[in-house]
Amino acid sequence: MLAEPHRRVKRRPFELVSEKLIEALICVCGFSAIIFVFSIFFFVLREGAPFLSRLQMGEFLFSTEWFPTSQTQPKFGVGALVVGTLSVTILAMIIAVPFGLGAAVFVSEFCAGKAKETLKVVIELLAAIPSVVWGFIGLTVMSPIVINTFHVPIGINMFNGAILLALMSVPIMVSIGEDALKAVPDSYREAALALGATKWQLVYRVLLPAAKNGLLAAVLLGVGRAIGETMAVLMATGHSVRIPKTIFDPVRTLTATIAAELGETSKGSDHYQVLFLIGVLLFTITFVVNLSADLVIKGIRKK
Amino acid sequence: MTKKATKPVIYLGALTTLAIALLLTGCGSKNESTPGSAPGAATGGKKQPIANIGSDTMVNLAIAWADAYSQVEPAVSVEVNGGGSGQGVAALINGSCDIANCSRKFEEKEIADFKAKHPGKDPKEFMVGYDALSVFVHKDNPLEEISIDELQQLYMKDGKIAKWSELGVKNIPGAKGDEVILVSRQNNSGTYHYFREIIVGKKNEMRLGTVDMNGSKDVVDLISKTPNAIGYSGMGYATQQVKHLRVSKKKGEKAVEPSIATTLDKSYPIARPMFMYTAGDPAPQVKKYLDWIIGAAGQKIVEETGYIPLPKQ
């Protein structure tokens, strides 16, 4: 054992070279993510940019008239699509947040041993289901159930899509929410219990306020997941350009519009460029959501 | 002891990473060099390309033909592009394609343009099949027939019909409420374009708020699960779960059942022939391809992809 420090000082030249190489490799890996994000943004913007000069921003953002292939006067108003994206996301969060955070509290505080491990594995399994499978479930299984349970004329609608999105974003909320709860020092729990708090009081009065930043970050990442989701909402929301009046109206989202229409537009046409601008709009929305999630997480670290 | 054990592991990891990296780059350059050094060695010569551009309605069919033909004639490769009938026409006039797919006839102006570019030649027309759309409702819907006018009022922006009772339909079993759920297609599909043109008219817009499905089969699937729905799709996509309607040109006129026979005798109103055009007489390879399309093997593919084949001679 005495020989150990001696060996570490005397390195062979190969060791030194490989050390540097690996350092460089890891450095490239780290920066590549940044390069990728910026180049994707650049290329998406470049495809859509020629149309920017002719685009009336007010009409683009607030008009609900989406007639991209009209033979008389094409109109590119994404208002209804923005409303569709936001409404289905908000409804999904109304469903997902209580479930996600409730599950996080249960897994972290009320569960132990085997049950805890099993729950965590199963919840992570939920995240492994591909979105096209979710969409298929929405289209074939949920649609008739929604029609017959709620007596509505169409089964693929905002509610159907929101349920799927909720199920897809719950796993993220649970794992990040659980981490946030775990980060609350045990002394808090011990102190609360020592003061005679019940388990419910402990969760409600101590843990939730202490972990609130982490839980908020969990929710915001779930929101990001829901906004960006494409395949499931394309199949399950009905894909209908309109401002929904009830939660059982079909809607259309920004992502689904790109997915459905980009494949068959001719490259460089107005329609093609507008679809890329929708991409930029989506990028901006998710960027804002993720950035606020990051800032919130940073807030926790400082504490 | 643990340190002694972990160090070699790290080196091993680094070495494998390097080896993989080297292998990958090595493979990459090897792949790049292969096609250049031995072009088409396997087929014993250069593949003869046939450029085939045009109608989006026909693009799936054209791709199916091209795929099947590559088995029949491996020396020829048919390259299919969509973009619309107009693009096919333009490509034929500019000489950038061998065959233009057209879900309509050449217009007079286009023929004049063509003749100006290619003196002494005519665009040569080959009819290759028919495209017919059926109007579908849920199988329990009592409605049996519908007129083009009624379809226009349903599907046109600001159209007057939005409820089943306005079509004279009451009590659809299983339906919730009176609302008509309009099923349509994404606004780039050839089927959507054709339906809009013939039902709503070129100058009018489609109604916003239709449920736009992403495939002919999806339309039928959705209607089969939605008693309130009506929609259109290729005639070949009919199933047991949906009912096709007889269609009349005007309310009160005789409604016609969609079928191969009524498409061929032109009595069914939502059907049109599909054409392929060549610049003058086609080159031997292209002629052979067109003959194969019009022949039994090509027409079988027409039927399989949901279109109507040519009448048997």
Interface residues (C-beta under 8 A of the other chain):
Chain A: E4 E15 S18 L21 I22 L25 T64 E65 W66 F67 P68 T69 S70 Q71 T72 A80 L139 T140 S143 P144 I147 H151 V152 P153 I154 G155 I156 L234 G238 H239 S240 V241 R242 P250 R252 A260 E261 G263 E264 T265 S266 H271
Chain B: K3 Y11 A14 L15 T17 L18 D56 G82 G83 G84 Q87 A175 K176 G177 E179 I181 Q186 N187 N188 S189 Y192 H193 K202 K203 E205 M206 L208 G209 T210 V211 D212 M213 N214 D218 D221 L222 K225 T226 P227 N228 A229
